[in-house]
C-alpha cells in the first residue's frame, strides 16, 4: 500500500512531471516518481473501478488492468486526458481520472464481450480470430453444463445443439432481434426449443435486453473461463428465471398430453 492518498493538487503536480516525449516517458515511469504515481492509482483507484465493472457488467477484472489502463491513457501517444487533467478548468483531477479510466475499462470489457448496448451499437464479433473461435466452443460447453441441471430431462439431448445455434446466430449481430429469430426457428423447434422455450434460452445465453452483457452466460465465460455465474447476482437471477420458465413449459406440455 502506498502512502496516504494524494490531494488533487499533489496528483496534478505528479502528472506535470510526466515527459511529453514517448521514450523519455517510458523511462520516467520506472523512476521513483513514476512508480509512486502508479502506486497511488493502484491503491486508491483500482478497487473502485473493479467494483464499478462488477456492478455494471457482473464480471470480475484484475486490478492490474486498471493500473495498465491508466498508464496507457496517460501516455504521450494519447495526450487528451493529460491535457484535461492539467487544465485549470478541471475541478477534481482524481474524479476525472477515475471516470476516464473506468469508462475505458468498461469499453474494453464490452468489446471483448462482443457486447451490443442497443440497436445502434453492432457487436464487433465479425473480426474474431481462430483462437477466439475455439474459445467460443468452450463457452458453449460451459453454458450447457450450467443450464443442464435446470433443463427438463426430455430436452437434454437438444440442449447442446440449441446453445450452439444461439452462439452461431449471435456472431451475426443484431442481438436485440435474436430472441424473436430464435422463437421462429424450425431447427430449434425440432430440438425441442421452439417458441417461448427458444426465447427463454436466448435470454439466458446471449442476454436479455436492453443490456445483454449483464445477463449473458456467453459474455461471462468469454471473459473469464473460470467464472462462476452463481456468484454474479444478475446472472444467477437470469438462470433462476430460465429454470422457472422451462419448468412451466414442461408442466404445460404434460398437461396438454
Helices and strands as residue ranges (DSSP letters): H 8-15, H 22-28, H 32-44, H 46-57, H 63-73, G 76-78, H 79-86, H 93-113, H 130-148, G 153-155, H 156-170, H 175-183, H 186-190, H 196-205, G 212-214, H 217-223, G 229-231, H 233-256
